[in-house]
Amino acid sequence: MKVGFIGLGIMGKPMAKNVLKHGYEVICFDFNQANIDEVVTAGAQAGASGKEVAEKAEVVITMLPNSPNVEAALFSENGISAGLSAGQTVIDMSSIAPQASQKFAKQLKKQAVEFLDAPVSGGEPKAIDGTIAVMVGGKQTVFDKYEELLKTMASSVMLVGDVGAGNITKLANQMIVAINIAAISEAYSLAKKANVSPEAVYQAIRSGLAGSTVMEQKSAKIFAGNWDPGFRIELHIKDLQNVLDTSHAVNVATPFSSLAMDVMQALKAHGHEQEDHAAIARFYEQINNISLQES
Ligand code: NAD
């Protein structure tokens, strides 16, 4: 099976390499030539446009920043839809607005093209290891056809509902992560101001009920003051905007997500949007005039 792969950034590049490693042919495209070159060196063919990729592949995977990027990749001149024909499938693995996934699925249906929204969780290290989690929205029959392909990149692949359900699940994930980083930062700030070592607090509670994957991955970064991304604040702002748009659309109150969004907006206003989302801790450091780094 020949697989098209469009969007070869932090996540897309290692994911495309894992598809190659499992014996699939890959034809790829990105706006960034250096990204294409790296995946071609790993064995892929280069496409000149989304259109060419779609003409030459059975299934086209996209891994792009947000809804407008996916829309442009699909429907602009020389975009994917211009090269698609009946019976093909597009699998969008970007984290985008669920409403946008549903709109794209409808548009592609006019060409008799199937669509899955299949966003991922796990970040760059798991994308490299091929152990990301994939949450999929779409038809069971289409999912069954491409489950093996998705498993080349992931340790967990799960169909959660119709088109859009994958991105609803991803938004739920992003709410939990943002609020969880804020919670550990707030707790460590209390400890610091009360003259108890935040690192001692972490060691004492990590195996109890408050322990979490977020606590494990982000505490070390907070204590080291290491804000290298990982997952950039600007991408998390994009996800929380999609959370708030969706929560307003379905009329659900999400107060802690709104607070987490305001914290991230404040960090952006101070120029921190390219930093890892662990830098939520910096907001607490600034308002409390403390440092959470061990001295
Ligand atoms: P990135 O910015 O590193 O990569 C995006 C790539 O898409 C870039 O190489 C860019 O040149 C390319 N691109 C943009 N528009 C294009 C177009 N129309 N045609 C061709 N190429 C185009 O982003 P990333 O970190 O790889 O994230 C991709 C998606 O995965 C986002 O939705 C993000 O929220 C999600 N995600 C990221 C992480 C992470 O830790 N970085 C983890 C889970 C999910």
Residues whose N, C-alpha, C, O or C-beta is under 5 A from the ligand:
A	BS01	NAD	G7 L8 G9 I10 M11 G12 F29 D30 F31 N32 N35 M63 L64 P65 N66 N69 A72 A73 M93 S94 S95 V120 S121 G122 G123 E124 G230 F231 L235
